[in-house]
Amino acid sequence: MSAFAADDWARSEAMPSEEEIRRVRQLIDRVRADLGGLTAEEQAQISEAVAVVRRSRTTMLGMPRIGPPVSDAHSSESV
C-alpha cells in the first residue's frame, strides 16, 4: 500500500458519512424546536448552564479565550 493510498483511506474514514450528517442535522432541528417551546426563564437557565460548561472546558483544555488577555500578577513581565 502506498503512502498516498493510506492518506486517501484515512481522509475518507475521518469524514462523517452523509447519513451521519443528516442524523446530526435532524437532532439539531429537534433541539432547536424544543428550546423554542421553553419559557424565557428556562431558556435563560440553559444559556447559563451552557456558559458554565464552556468556561470549564476552556479552562480544562487550555484553549485560548476570546477577548483581551487577562493579566497575570505572577508573570515575569509584571516584575
C-alpha positions, 0 to 999 in steps of 0.5 A, a space after each residue: 500500500 502506498 503512502 498516498 493510498 493510506 492518506 486517501 483511506 484515512 481522509 475518507 474514514 475521518 469524514 462523517 458519512 452523509 447519513 451521519 450528517 443528516 442524523 446530526 442535522 435532524 437532532 439539531 432541528 429537534 433541539 432547536 424546536 424544543 428550546 423554542 417551546 421553553 419559557 424565557 426563564 428556562 431558556 435563560 437557565 440553559 444559556 447559563 448552564 451552557 456558559 458554565 460548561 464552556 468556561 470549564 472546558 476552556 479552562 480544562 483544555 487550555 484553549 485560548 479565550 476570546 477577548 483581551 488577555 487577562 493579566 497575570 500578577 505572577 508573570 515575569 513581565 509584571 516584575 
